[in-house]
């Protein structure tokens, strides 16, 4: 015969299982591939579209910088023009263009801007880094990240 404690434990376990399944279903859609850039002083920038394509949003992670943004994954707005793609976030209540990707693969074409830093870091597309990226793992890292 089940005791009150056994019933409570079963109820908690069932609720945890249900919550885990519900959480898994709440994962937003993302692009199939991560797009990565390498830059000056060893900086790496990883990007991944999140949500529907029409939402124009992406996850962006900067790696290899001595800055508060190092390894933090941020959701940013994306604006595309015929000359560049710009990734925006809000810094101190103001729209801030953190990443500007030009259509060219050259190092001088794309730049990373970090709040409080005087100069941008030059970037170029990296196929090798992009191939290392895993879109679903990147999304999981973002969802599990402590803000």
N, CA, C and O of each residue as an XYZ file, in Angstrom:
588
protein
N       0.842     -1.172      0.000
C       0.000      0.000      0.000
C       0.893      1.242      0.000
O       1.904      1.305      0.700
N       0.490      2.225     -0.804
C       1.271      3.446     -0.891
C       0.949      4.367      0.274
O      -0.215      4.590      0.607
N       1.968      4.882      0.868
C       1.783      5.832      1.954
C       1.690      7.234      1.387
O       1.920      7.454      0.198
N       1.354      8.172      2.243
C       1.267      9.570      1.839
C       2.599     10.042      1.252
O       2.618     10.756      0.249
N       3.708      9.646      1.873
C       5.029     10.037      1.380
C       5.295      9.484     -0.019
O       5.831     10.187     -0.876
N       4.927      8.255     -0.244
C       5.126      7.645     -1.561
C       4.297      8.364     -2.623
O       4.767      8.624     -3.730
N       3.041      8.682     -2.257
C       2.195      9.426     -3.194
C       2.801     10.787     -3.503
O       2.832     11.201     -4.662
N       3.278     11.479     -2.493
C       3.882     12.804     -2.686
C       5.127     12.701     -3.557
O       5.338     13.534     -4.439
N       5.946     11.694     -3.319
C       7.161     11.511     -4.118
C       6.801     11.207     -5.569
O       7.436     11.725     -6.488
N       5.790     10.374     -5.777
C       5.358     10.047     -7.139
C       4.804     11.283     -7.836
O       5.059     11.507     -9.019
N       4.046     12.081     -7.094
C       3.478     13.307     -7.663
C       4.581     14.294     -8.048
O       4.529     14.887     -9.125
N       5.567     14.472     -7.190
C       6.689     15.371     -7.475
C       7.474     14.867     -8.678
O       7.838     15.659     -9.547
N       7.739     13.576     -8.745
C       8.480     13.003     -9.869
C       7.704     13.189    -11.172
O       8.285     13.534    -12.201
N       6.398     12.961    -11.125
C       5.564     13.149    -12.323
C       5.570     14.603    -12.765
O       5.686     14.895    -13.955
N       5.446     15.513    -11.810
C       5.455     16.934    -12.133
C       6.794     17.343    -12.736
O       6.829     18.111    -13.697
N       7.888     16.842    -12.187
C       9.219     17.169    -12.711
C       9.369     16.639    -14.136
O       9.922     17.318    -15.001
N       8.878     15.429    -14.375
C       8.948     14.853    -15.718
C       8.123     15.683    -16.693
O       8.574     15.981    -17.799
N       6.911     16.055    -16.281
C       6.044     16.875    -17.127
C       6.681     18.229    -17.406
O       6.654     18.706    -18.541
N       7.253     18.853    -16.379
C       7.895     20.166    -16.558
C       9.087     20.044    -17.491
O       9.326     20.930    -18.311
N       9.839     18.954    -17.373
C      10.975     18.739    -18.260
C      10.535     18.594    -19.704
O      11.177     19.135    -20.603
N       9.452     17.874    -19.939
C       8.927     17.721    -21.298
C       8.393     19.046    -21.813
O       8.610     19.390    -22.975
N       7.701     19.791    -20.969
C       7.162     21.081    -21.394
C       8.297     22.034    -21.735
O       8.209     22.785    -22.706
N       9.371     22.008    -20.935
C      10.521     22.875    -21.201
C      11.173     22.506    -22.524
O      11.584     23.384    -23.283
N      11.270     21.211    -22.804
C      11.887     20.768    -24.050
C      11.075     21.236    -25.246
O      11.641     21.555    -26.292
N       9.750     21.279    -25.105
C       8.892     21.710    -26.197
C       8.957     23.225    -26.406
O       8.582     23.706    -27.475
N       9.417     23.978    -25.424
C       9.455     25.427    -25.511
C      10.705     25.952    -26.215
O      10.892     27.167    -26.284
N      11.544     25.099    -26.725
C      12.757     25.532    -27.414
C      12.367     26.271    -28.685
O      11.621     25.743    -29.509
N      12.864     27.482    -28.847
C      12.541     28.222    -30.065
C      13.278     27.623    -31.257
O      14.317     26.985    -31.092
N      12.742     27.829    -32.452
C      13.461     27.344    -33.628
C      14.740     28.143    -33.825
O      14.807     29.324    -33.485
N      15.744     27.494    -34.371
C      17.008     28.157    -34.698
C      17.445     27.703    -36.091
O      16.932     26.721    -36.628
N      18.392     28.430    -36.659
C      18.981     28.033    -37.934
C      19.684     26.693    -37.766
O      19.992     26.279    -36.648
N      19.931     26.029    -38.864
C      20.608     24.739    -38.810
C      22.089     24.859    -38.490
O      22.688     23.943    -37.924
N      22.679     25.998    -38.855
C      24.129     26.137    -38.714
C      24.517     27.404    -37.961
O      23.870     28.445    -38.075
N      25.578     27.283    -37.198
C      26.211     28.419    -36.537
C      27.145     29.068    -37.558
O      27.814     28.375    -38.324
N      27.185     30.394    -37.563
C      28.114     31.124    -38.423
C      29.120     31.799    -37.501
O      28.740     32.520    -36.578
N      30.406     31.563    -37.753
C      31.435     32.054    -36.846
C      32.448     32.926    -37.582
O      32.681     32.785    -38.783
N      33.039     33.831    -36.806
C      34.036     34.770    -37.318
C      35.238     34.727    -36.393
O      35.100     34.540    -35.184
N      36.411     34.901    -36.967
C      37.650     34.985    -36.195
C      38.235     36.361    -36.430
O      38.058     36.956    -37.493
N      38.940     36.862    -35.416
C      39.452     38.210    -35.566
C      40.763     38.468    -34.875
O      41.469     37.561    -34.436
N      41.056     39.745    -34.799
C      42.294     40.216    -34.196
C      42.394     39.750    -32.749
O      41.387     39.612    -32.054
N      43.599     39.516    -32.320
C      43.912     39.166    -30.937
C      43.205     37.895    -30.473
O      42.970     37.714    -29.278
N      42.866     37.013    -31.418
C      42.263     35.733    -31.071
C      40.773     35.758    -30.783
O      40.222     34.758    -30.322
N      40.115     36.865    -31.040
C      38.683     36.945    -30.769
C      37.912     36.024    -31.720
O      38.268     35.868    -32.888
N      36.848     35.422    -31.186
C      35.930     34.598    -31.967
C      34.520     35.098    -31.687
O      34.181     35.447    -30.557
N      33.709     35.125    -32.734
C      32.313     35.535    -32.589
C      31.452     34.462    -33.241
O      31.663     34.090    -34.396
N      30.485     33.977    -32.484
C      29.576     32.926    -32.947
C      28.192     33.532    -33.085
O      27.748     34.249    -32.187
N      27.493     33.263    -34.190
C      26.142     33.774    -34.388
C      25.210     32.634    -34.796
O      25.623     31.672    -35.444
N      23.942     32.766    -34.399
C      22.934     31.767    -34.734
C      21.574     32.441    -34.773
O      21.157     33.064    -33.797
N      20.877     32.317    -35.909
C      19.520     32.863    -35.971
C      18.656     32.131    -34.962
O      18.730     30.909    -34.836
N      17.828     32.893    -34.236
C      16.886     32.318    -33.282
C      15.499     32.829    -33.629
O      15.337     33.973    -34.054
N      14.509     31.983    -33.449
C      13.138     32.345    -33.790
C      12.905     32.219    -35.285
O      13.763     31.750    -36.032
N      11.737     32.642    -35.695
C      11.416     32.608    -37.116
C      12.315     33.598    -37.855
O      12.752     34.599    -37.287
N      12.577     33.313    -39.098
C      13.450     34.169    -39.910
C      12.943     35.618    -39.921
O      13.736     36.560    -39.894
N      11.639     35.780    -39.959
C      11.046     37.124    -40.017
C      11.244     37.924    -38.726
O      11.068     39.142    -38.725
N      11.607     37.254    -37.632
C      11.837     37.956    -36.360
C      13.135     38.747    -36.382
O      13.305     39.674    -35.590
N      14.058     38.394    -37.279
C      15.342     39.089    -37.400
C      16.082     39.178    -36.068
O      16.476     40.262    -35.638
N      16.266     38.033    -35.425
C      17.009     37.967    -34.172
C      18.070     36.874    -34.262
O      17.921     35.900    -34.999
N      19.136     37.055    -33.502
C      20.215     36.075    -33.487
C      20.823     36.005    -32.094
O      20.765     36.960    -31.318
N      21.401     34.863    -31.803
C      22.218     34.709    -30.610
C      23.640     35.029    -31.024
O      24.099     34.602    -32.084
N      24.338     35.783    -30.183
C      25.709     36.185    -30.477
C      26.557     35.924    -29.240
O      26.208     36.335    -28.133
N      27.680     35.231    -29.444
C      28.621     34.989    -28.355
C      30.003     35.453    -28.783
O      30.481     35.127    -29.869
N      30.635     36.226    -27.899
C      31.996     36.703    -28.134
C      32.917     35.904    -27.228
O      32.628     35.708    -26.048
N      34.026     35.445    -27.789
C      34.977     34.628    -27.036
C      36.389     35.171    -27.252
O      36.740     35.611    -28.347
N      37.179     35.133    -26.202
C      38.584     35.505    -26.323
C      38.868     36.979    -26.130
O      39.868     37.493    -26.632
N      37.985     37.672    -25.397
C      38.209     39.093    -25.115
C      38.220     39.322    -23.608
O      37.542     38.624    -22.854
N      38.991     40.300    -23.187
C      39.017     40.692    -21.780
C      37.925     41.738    -21.582
O      38.188     42.940    -21.542
N      36.680     41.243    -21.460
C      35.516     42.129    -21.409
C      34.374     41.390    -20.713
O      34.364     40.159    -20.669
N      33.418     42.132    -20.174
C      32.265     41.518    -19.522
C      31.465     40.620    -20.466
O      30.788     39.696    -20.016
N      31.538     40.882    -21.746
C      30.782     40.094    -22.719
C      31.433     38.757    -23.041
O      30.812     37.932    -23.711
N      32.651     38.511    -22.595
C      33.349     37.270    -22.925
C      32.516     36.061    -22.512
O      32.152     35.921    -21.345
N      32.217     35.190    -23.473
C      31.499     33.926    -23.306
C      30.012     34.096    -22.969
O      29.320     33.097    -22.773
N      29.511     35.313    -22.897
C      28.091     35.539    -22.638
C      27.332     35.471    -23.961
O      27.737     36.092    -24.944
N      26.253     34.734    -23.985
C      25.433     34.634    -25.194
C      24.297     35.631    -25.062
O      23.553     35.623    -24.081
N      24.176     36.490    -26.064
C      23.163     37.533    -26.045
C      22.238     37.408    -27.251
O      22.669     37.032    -28.342
N      20.970     37.724    -27.043
C      20.036     37.792    -28.157
C      20.090     39.216    -28.697
O      19.960     40.178    -27.941
N      20.283     39.345    -30.008
C      20.394     40.653    -30.637
C      19.447     40.750    -31.823
O      19.092     39.745    -32.439
N      19.050     41.968    -32.128
C      18.267     42.260    -33.327
C      19.209     42.303    -34.517
O      20.359     42.725    -34.390
N      18.730     41.869    -35.668
C      19.546     41.836    -36.879
C      18.877     42.709    -37.944
O      17.688     42.573    -38.232
N      19.677     43.602    -38.514
C      19.202     44.438    -39.613
C      20.123     44.231    -40.801
O      21.338     44.401    -40.701
N      19.523     43.859    -41.937
C      20.306     43.611    -43.145
C      20.043     44.710    -44.160
O      18.902     45.113    -44.385
N      21.122     45.185    -44.767
C      21.028     46.115    -45.877
C      21.774     45.492    -47.044
O      22.297     44.383    -46.931
N      21.825     46.197    -48.157
C      22.555     45.652    -49.301
C      24.057     45.668    -49.080
O      24.790     45.018    -49.826
N      24.541     46.398    -48.067
C      25.985     46.501    -47.827
C      26.465     45.764    -46.585
O      27.629     45.366    -46.521
N      25.599     45.574    -45.603
C      26.060     44.983    -44.346
C      24.903     44.371    -43.570
O      23.731     44.656    -43.815
N      25.280     43.519    -42.624
C      24.346     42.987    -41.641
C      24.814     43.503    -40.293
O      25.979     43.344    -39.927
N      23.895     44.126    -39.553
C      24.231     44.705    -38.255
C      23.459     43.992    -37.143
O      22.260     43.738    -37.254
N      24.177     43.683    -36.081
C      23.597     43.039    -34.909
C      23.538     44.075    -33.798
O      24.562     44.618    -33.385
N      22.325     44.342    -33.319
C      22.111     45.388    -32.321
C      21.673     44.810    -30.987
O      20.973     43.799    -30.920
N      22.101     45.478    -29.935
C      21.617     45.198    -28.591
C      21.381     46.547    -27.915
O      21.556     47.593    -28.540
N      20.991     46.529    -26.665
C      20.796     47.771    -25.918
C      21.874     47.874    -24.849
O      22.080     46.952    -24.060
N      22.554     49.012    -24.838
C      23.582     49.287    -23.839
C      23.243     50.624    -23.201
O      23.155     51.646    -23.882
N      23.053     50.605    -21.887
C      22.694     51.813    -21.140
C      21.510     52.532    -21.775
O      21.500     53.756    -21.901
N      20.501     51.738    -22.175
C      19.273     52.293    -22.718
C      19.351     52.766    -24.161
O      18.376     53.301    -24.688
N      20.489     52.577    -24.803
C      20.678     53.045    -26.176
C      20.912     51.859    -27.118
O      21.500     50.847    -26.738
N      20.437     52.014    -28.354
C      20.688     51.018    -29.391
C      22.180     51.015    -29.686
O      22.777     52.067    -29.916
N      22.787     49.819    -29.678
C      24.225     49.687    -29.837
C      24.521     48.631    -30.897
O      24.128     47.474    -30.750
N      25.209     49.026    -31.957
C      25.608     48.089    -33.011
C      26.869     47.372    -32.553
O      27.961     47.939    -32.581
N      26.712     46.134    -32.136
C      27.836     45.371    -31.595
C      28.640     44.674    -32.686
O      29.848     44.485    -32.546
N      27.984     44.299    -33.750
C      28.636     43.510    -34.783
C      28.170     44.004    -36.144
O      26.972     44.112    -36.404
N      29.133     44.302    -37.006
C      28.825     44.738    -38.370
C      29.554     43.798    -39.316
O      30.784     43.765    -39.361
N      28.773     43.033    -40.073
C      29.331     42.058    -41.002
C      29.134     42.586    -42.420
O      28.009     42.791    -42.874
N      30.245     42.798    -43.102
C      30.208     43.228    -44.497
C      30.086     41.992    -45.379
O      30.339     40.877    -44.923
N      29.709     42.178    -46.606
C      29.536     41.065    -47.530
C      30.818     40.353    -47.900
O      30.771     39.233    -48.408
N      31.943     40.962    -47.666
C      33.233     40.401    -48.053
C      33.790     39.517    -46.947
O      33.443     39.681    -45.778
N      34.647     38.587    -47.317
C      35.319     37.732    -46.329
C      36.616     38.341    -45.813
O      37.294     37.741    -44.978
N      36.964     39.513    -46.295
C      38.251     40.083    -45.891
C      38.222     40.523    -44.433
O      37.169     40.876    -43.904
N      39.378     40.499    -43.793
C      39.485     40.857    -42.380
C      39.065     42.286    -42.111
O      38.487     42.570    -41.062
N      39.335     43.168    -43.012
C      39.037     44.575    -42.779
C      37.556     44.895    -42.957
O      37.120     45.998    -42.625
N      36.787     43.956    -43.470
C      35.408     44.252    -43.836
C      34.434     44.221    -42.652
O      33.486     45.006    -42.645
N      34.621     43.366    -41.671
C      33.671     43.196    -40.582
C      34.303     43.597    -39.263
O      35.514     43.481    -39.072
N      33.442     44.081    -38.338
C      33.979     44.604    -37.073
C      33.090     44.247    -35.896
O      31.868     44.152    -36.012
N      33.747     44.051    -34.755
C      33.090     43.822    -33.483
C      33.323     45.046    -32.610
O      34.461     45.476    -32.418
N      32.246     45.600    -32.085
C      32.319     46.747    -31.185
C      31.894     46.293    -29.796
O      30.833     45.692    -29.628
N      32.726     46.581    -28.806
C      32.424     46.231    -27.422
C      32.213     47.510    -26.619
O      33.000     48.449    -26.747
N      31.179     47.566    -25.805
C      30.941     48.757    -24.989
C      32.157     49.101    -24.133
O      32.753     48.230    -23.499
N      32.509     50.365    -24.126
C      33.629     50.825    -23.319
C      34.984     50.686    -23.971
O      35.984     51.149    -23.421
N      35.039     50.062    -25.125
C      36.311     49.901    -25.833
C      36.418     50.968    -26.916
O      35.444     51.260    -27.609
N      37.589     51.538    -27.055
C      37.793     52.652    -27.986
C      37.829     52.213    -29.445
O      37.427     52.968    -30.330
N      38.306     51.002    -29.699
C      38.471     50.565    -31.079
C      37.717     49.265    -31.337
O      37.568     48.417    -30.457
N      37.252     49.143    -32.564
C      36.606     47.909    -32.985
C      37.668     46.856    -33.292
O      38.814     47.188    -33.596
N      37.282     45.598    -33.209
C      38.157     44.491    -33.595
C      37.727     44.014    -34.981
O      36.543     43.788    -35.227
N      38.683     43.864    -35.868
C      38.428     43.398    -37.227
C      38.139     41.902    -37.206
O      38.759     41.149    -36.455
N      37.190     41.481    -38.040
C      36.774     40.085    -38.107
C      36.705     39.604    -39.546
O      36.579     40.398    -40.478
N      36.787     38.311    -39.708
C      36.550     37.669    -40.991
C      35.831     36.353    -40.776
O      36.031     35.692    -39.756
N      34.998     35.967    -41.724
C      34.278     34.705    -41.649
C      35.260     33.545    -41.509
O      36.305     33.529    -42.160
N      34.923     32.575    -40.659
C      35.762     31.391    -40.483
C      34.943     30.130    -40.748
O      34.083     29.758    -39.950
N      35.216     29.489    -41.859
C      34.520     28.255    -42.180
C      34.867     27.168    -41.167
O      33.994     26.400    -40.762
N      36.128     27.095    -40.754
C      36.557     26.067    -39.792
C      35.807     26.209    -38.468
O      35.326     25.215    -37.924
N      35.703     27.421    -37.948
C      34.957     27.632    -36.696
C      33.473     27.352    -36.895
O      32.827     26.750    -36.037
N      32.939     27.791    -38.025
C      31.518     27.573    -38.298
C      31.197     26.083    -38.303
O      30.152     25.671    -37.799
N      32.081     25.281    -38.863
C      31.862     23.837    -38.915
C      31.934     23.197    -37.532
O      31.360     22.129    -37.319
N      32.628     23.832    -36.591
C      32.713     23.317    -35.222
C      31.438     23.599    -34.431
O      31.139     22.909    -33.456
N      30.693     24.610    -34.853
C      29.499     25.030    -34.117
C      28.374     24.013    -34.217
O      28.196     23.369    -35.251
N      27.622     23.874    -33.143
C      26.463     22.998    -33.094
C      25.274     23.857    -32.675
O      25.218     24.341    -31.545
N      24.328     24.043    -33.585
C      23.216     24.964    -33.348
C      22.404     24.587    -32.113
O      22.074     25.458    -31.309
N      22.077     23.315    -31.947
C      21.251     22.914    -30.809
C      22.009     23.031    -29.488
O      21.416     23.389    -28.470
N      23.297     22.738    -29.489
C      24.102     22.891    -28.271
C      24.228     24.372    -27.909
O      24.191     24.730    -26.732
N      24.378     25.227    -28.919
C      24.467     26.671    -28.697
C      23.172     27.189    -28.073
O      23.204     27.984    -27.134
N      22.025     26.730    -28.606
C      20.726     27.118    -28.045
C      20.596     26.637    -26.608
O      20.125     27.383    -25.749
N      21.006     25.405    -26.334
C      20.946     24.880    -24.970
C      21.792     25.721    -24.026
O      21.355     26.041    -22.921
N      22.995     26.081    -24.449
C      23.858     26.936    -23.620
C      23.166     28.264    -23.321
O      23.217     28.758    -22.195
N      22.524     28.834    -24.329
C      21.815     30.113    -24.142
C      20.663     29.946    -23.143
O      20.513     30.758    -22.230
N      19.855     28.902    -23.315
C      18.713     28.685    -22.443
C      19.130     28.376    -21.014
O      18.400     28.703    -20.078
N      20.281     27.757    -20.828
C      20.765     27.404    -19.486
C      21.612     28.508    -18.841
O      21.965     28.419    -17.665
N      21.924     29.521    -19.599
C      22.790     30.601    -19.123
C      22.092     31.405    -18.018
O      20.899     31.698    -18.097
N      22.846     31.740    -17.025
C      22.342     32.611    -15.958
C      22.515     34.055    -16.412
O      23.630     34.476    -16.722
N      21.440     34.806    -16.453
C      21.520     36.194    -16.954
C      22.147     37.122    -15.989
O      22.279     38.312    -16.274
